[in-house]
Amino acid sequence: MVRVGVIGGGFVGSAFVQLLGDPARHEALVDGATATLELVGVAVRDLAKPHDGIDPSLLTTDVEQLLSSDLDVLVELAGGVEPARTYVESALKRGVSVVTANKALMAESGTQLAQLAHEHGADLFYEAAVGGAIPILRALRISLAGERMNRVMGIVNGTTNFILTKMTEEGSDYAGALAEAQALGFAEADPSADVEGYDAAAKVQILSTLAFGTRLSGDEIAREGITGVRDVDVEFARRSGYVIKLLGVAERVGDHGVSRRVHPALVPLSHPLASVNGATNAVFVEGVKSGPLMWLGQGAGGEPTATAVLGDVLDAARNRVSARHDVPFTGDLSLHYVPASELSSLFYLSVDVIDRPGVLAEVAGVFGRHHVSIQSMEQTDVADQARLSFLTHRALSADVSATLDELEGLECVASVGACLRVIDGGAA
Ligand SMILES: NC(=O)c1ccc[n+]([C@@H]2O[C@H](COP(=O)([O-])OP(=O)(O)OC[C@H]3O[C@@H](n4cnc5c(N)ncnc54)[C@H](OP(=O)(O)O)[C@@H]3O)[C@@H](O)[C@H]2O)c1
């Protein structure tokens, strides 16, 4: 018997409990784990709430009692950093293996918790924390352990991809697409964790740790969400052969640097990530020898996510039966964080100017003074102003920022609209 306790009976928790009790899976579960999984209890906050598919006699609000009931595996599906971290630490210190889907917790304390697990002979698995059903973490940790990774780039937030897809396919503006996402249950009433890029940033943190073995702090990530993406930017991208996506990127810079960032970017239609639409997630990985690889699938939802949780539980159960545990992954600890301002990229910039002779030369002069070379420019009329949309050649981010600062101070510039990176052959 492998004794399993669960904290959380919400979307993922109830789907997990139902998968575990599914008679059609019974033999696979026993064979896979070489021991029967016994569900000991499910802790929730409020017993009066509906907890679909969970036997009421298993429900409890007493987490401490659940933790001290001789568990082999604790499945943490409550979410948030506290009290989840306290519960996970408490389980690991007792030598109980932990499976979690908690990206916030793993992004903040994953390295320390993995060390704690190792010290107490337990496993800590968290496949469901990034990309729901997509098995990307195991792929990076195990299948690609012998590869030197150059870049991990993903669409790792379904809400923002749903909104951007609506804007692209139906010409909706940001507010309209967000309202539709909320009405359909793809976005929360308070959408800031998704649309401001916090959720994607936590996932980039986890991905970069596994791809590069870095132990960078949670602050070392550049984050920009999609609230500033306008319908005119989406339309310009479409006309120019691109689609706008919110990307999470972790990439090697030189021999000892790593960049980590979340930002919207123009992705060429020929790139595999360009056709990832709706709430779907995808992670695109580039290794030195493996070349490009991509995983795509359902990045959220109770049942898809629960399959990844169950896979982790079976892995932990197998280890338990053979009295072993996985050693935490450590990669190149000499890598340091490179701020986004020090990187170069192609850029799309949009500026609204007063429509009068000489303005174009004035604006172009600012680009030149800051060493930003223009690849193409499109002018469209907007009331009594002109909108200038530029695609630049590769330029240093800090130089582009200086260009925008100077443009904003020009009397002929009514407003600076957009400044987005453009993907060029896989690099952002
Ligand atoms: N939903 C997804 O599609 C998805 C995808 C990938 C990863 N995840 C991650 O999976 C985890 C769970 O997400 P979810 O969507 O299932 O959340 P949810 O529907 O809000 O469910 C959370 C559950 O945890 C219980 N809970 C919360 N705090 C607790 C505490 N202090 N003590 C005991 N029980 C507590 C709640 O109890 P009550 O029912 O009594 O309120 C509820 O049953 C999160 O870390 C999330 O980031 C979710």
The ligand as an SDF file (V2000), in Angstrom:
LIG
                    3D

 48 52  0  0  0  0  0  0  0  0999 V2000
   -7.0240   24.8920  -12.4860 N   0  0  0  0  0  0  0  0  0  0  0  0
   -6.0970   24.6250  -13.3870 C   0  0  0  0  0  0  0  0  0  0  0  0
   -6.3880   24.4920  -14.5750 O   0  0  0  0  0  0  0  0  0  0  0  0
   -4.6520   24.4620  -12.9670 C   0  0  0  0  0  0  0  0  0  0  0  0
   -3.6790   24.1520  -13.9510 C   0  0  0  0  0  0  0  0  0  0  0  0
   -2.3460   23.9520  -13.5520 C   0  0  0  0  0  0  0  0  0  0  0  0
   -2.0120   24.1140  -12.2200 C   0  0  0  0  0  0  0  0  0  0  0  0
   -2.9760   24.4580  -11.2960 N   0  0  0  0  0  0  0  0  0  0  0  0
   -2.5870   24.6100   -9.9060 C   0  0  0  0  0  0  0  0  0  0  0  0
   -3.2490   23.6150   -9.1460 O   0  0  0  0  0  0  0  0  0  0  0  0
   -3.4970   24.1070   -7.8240 C   0  0  0  0  0  0  0  0  0  0  0  0
   -4.9890   23.9810   -7.5210 C   0  0  0  0  0  0  0  0  0  0  0  0
   -5.7200   24.7400   -8.4610 O   0  0  0  0  0  0  0  0  0  0  0  0
   -7.3280   24.6240   -8.5690 P   0  0  0  0  0  0  0  0  0  0  0  0
   -7.6990   25.3350   -9.8190 O   0  0  0  0  0  0  0  0  0  0  0  0
   -7.7490   23.2360   -8.3400 O   0  0  0  0  0  0  0  0  0  0  0  0
   -7.7570   25.5430   -7.3160 O   0  0  0  0  0  0  0  0  0  0  0  0
   -9.2000   25.6490   -6.6450 P   0  0  0  0  0  0  0  0  0  0  0  0
  -10.2640   25.1370   -7.5490 O   0  0  0  0  0  0  0  0  0  0  0  0
   -9.2950   27.0240   -6.1010 O   0  0  0  0  0  0  0  0  0  0  0  0
   -9.1200   24.6180   -5.4030 O   0  0  0  0  0  0  0  0  0  0  0  0
   -8.3230   24.8300   -4.2940 C   0  0  0  0  0  0  0  0  0  0  0  0
   -8.7070   23.7800   -3.2560 C   0  0  0  0  0  0  0  0  0  0  0  0
   -7.7940   23.8770   -2.1700 O   0  0  0  0  0  0  0  0  0  0  0  0
   -8.5240   23.9750   -0.9700 C   0  0  0  0  0  0  0  0  0  0  0  0
   -7.7290   24.8020   -0.0640 N   0  0  0  0  0  0  0  0  0  0  0  0
   -7.2580   26.0510   -0.2950 C   0  0  0  0  0  0  0  0  0  0  0  0
   -6.5490   26.4730    0.7630 N   0  0  0  0  0  0  0  0  0  0  0  0
   -6.5850   25.4820    1.6640 C   0  0  0  0  0  0  0  0  0  0  0  0
   -6.0590   25.3250    2.9770 C   0  0  0  0  0  0  0  0  0  0  0  0
   -5.3700   26.2940    3.5650 N   0  0  0  0  0  0  0  0  0  0  0  0
   -6.3110   24.1670    3.6420 N   0  0  0  0  0  0  0  0  0  0  0  0
   -7.0280   23.1810    3.0620 C   0  0  0  0  0  0  0  0  0  0  0  0
   -7.5310   23.2690    1.8250 N   0  0  0  0  0  0  0  0  0  0  0  0
   -7.3260   24.4070    1.1310 C   0  0  0  0  0  0  0  0  0  0  0  0
   -9.8480   24.5930   -1.3310 C   0  0  0  0  0  0  0  0  0  0  0  0
  -10.8090   24.2350   -0.3540 O   0  0  0  0  0  0  0  0  0  0  0  0
  -12.3630   24.6790   -0.4940 P   0  0  0  0  0  0  0  0  0  0  0  0
  -12.9020   23.8390   -1.6550 O   0  0  0  0  0  0  0  0  0  0  0  0
  -12.9950   24.2740    0.7690 O   0  0  0  0  0  0  0  0  0  0  0  0
  -12.3650   26.1350   -0.7850 O   0  0  0  0  0  0  0  0  0  0  0  0
  -10.1060   23.9500   -2.6920 C   0  0  0  0  0  0  0  0  0  0  0  0
  -10.7260   22.7060   -2.5320 O   0  0  0  0  0  0  0  0  0  0  0  0
   -2.9680   25.5490   -7.8150 C   0  0  0  0  0  0  0  0  0  0  0  0
   -1.6550   25.5750   -7.3180 O   0  0  0  0  0  0  0  0  0  0  0  0
   -2.9690   25.9370   -9.2930 C   0  0  0  0  0  0  0  0  0  0  0  0
   -2.0240   26.9280   -9.5960 O   0  0  0  0  0  0  0  0  0  0  0  0
   -4.2710   24.6330  -11.6510 C   0  0  0  0  0  0  0  0  0  0  0  0
  1  2  1  0
  2  3  2  0
  2  4  1  0
  4  5  1  0
  4 48  2  0
  5  6  2  0
  6  7  1  0
  7  8  2  0
  8  9  1  0
  8 48  1  0
  9 10  1  0
  9 46  1  0
 10 11  1  0
 11 12  1  0
 11 44  1  0
 12 13  1  0
 13 14  1  0
 14 15  2  0
 14 16  1  0
 14 17  1  0
 17 18  1  0
 18 19  2  0
 18 20  1  0
 18 21  1  0
 21 22  1  0
 22 23  1  0
 23 24  1  0
 23 42  1  0
 24 25  1  0
 25 26  1  0
 25 36  1  0
 26 27  1  0
 26 35  1  0
 27 28  2  0
 28 29  1  0
 29 30  1  0
 29 35  2  0
 30 31  1  0
 30 32  2  0
 32 33  1  0
 33 34  2  0
 34 35  1  0
 36 37  1  0
 36 42  1  0
 37 38  1  0
 38 39  2  0
 38 40  1  0
 38 41  1  0
 42 43  1  0
 44 45  1  0
 44 46  1  0
 46 47  1  0
M  CHG  2   8   1  16  -1
M  END
$$$$
